Amino acid sequence: LARVGGILVNFNFALAVCLMLKQTMTIIRQSYYIRLMIPVDEHIDAHRYVGTALCLSALLHSFGHAIQFATHPGGNED
């Protein structure tokens, strides 16, 4: 669970950086289907979606570590 959350955190940070690149924005605007998923013309909405996904994946990552610590209090002895 923590690993999935960590992967999602990395993906969302990369997506946040890519949304700031001018050529990437141009490519997304030219593709109809990607433009349906990522509202690049509404910058506030795009940043809100990425920020919300980043926050939720960070919570998932932290929750996974909390579960791992609760089930293995002495460390990773597997």
Residue, then its C-alpha position, 0 to 999 in steps of 0.5 A: l500500500a505504501r509502495v503504490g502511494g509512493i509511486l502515485v506521489n512520484f507520478n503526480f509530481a512529474l505530472a505537475v512539472c509537465l503541466m508547466l512545460k509549454q511544448t507539453m501543453t501544446i501537445i495536450r491541446q492538440s490531442y482531443y482525448i487527452r484534453l478531455m482528461i486534463p483541462v489544460d485551458e482551465h489552469i486552476d482546475a488542472h492544478r486543483y486536480v493534480g493537487t488533490a490527487l497528490c494529496l490523496s496519494a500522499l495520504l495513502h502512502s502515509f497510511g501504508h507506512a502506518i499500517q506497516f509500523a503497526t503490524h511490525p513494531g520491531g522493524n522489518e524482520d520478514 
